[in-house]
Amino acid sequence: MKKSVILFTLMLIAVVRASAADTYTSLWQRFDKAAAAWQPRTAIAVLDKIIVRATAEKAYGHLVKAQIARGGLTIQISPDSLDAVAAQMAHRSSNGMSELKGIPLFLANACMNLKPTPHPERSRYG
């Protein structure tokens, strides 16, 4: 019984350490692979992990980059979501994170002037 408890504890520790071992480099590599393979759900899930981690660690460079990439990917998937992405960036700018105030708002205003381009391999007509 004692051996099984120790074995279970060691396995649990190994799993926790493996999941915590995702560095920003490995997360960005996973995002790049998913984006290159045009797997938007996977790419957005990885970006969400980066956003959560960067927010907790106050890694604002990764946070802004991930938010921009997520917004761009969302707009590529659904061009109609441009206004929603810009509004979300403006909302994030006005709430919390005083170090980032102005940056997402500036990007949101810039996004309002962009016209999304469709993915080159995907076409609505063909």
Buried (B, 14 or more C-beta within 10 A) or exposed (E): EEEEEEEEEEEEEEEEEEEEEBEBEEBBEBBEEBBEEEEBEBBBEBBEBBBEBBBEEEBBEBBBBBBBBBBBBBBBBEEEBBEEBBEBBBEBBEEEBEEBEEBBBEBBEEBBEEEBEEEEEEEEEE
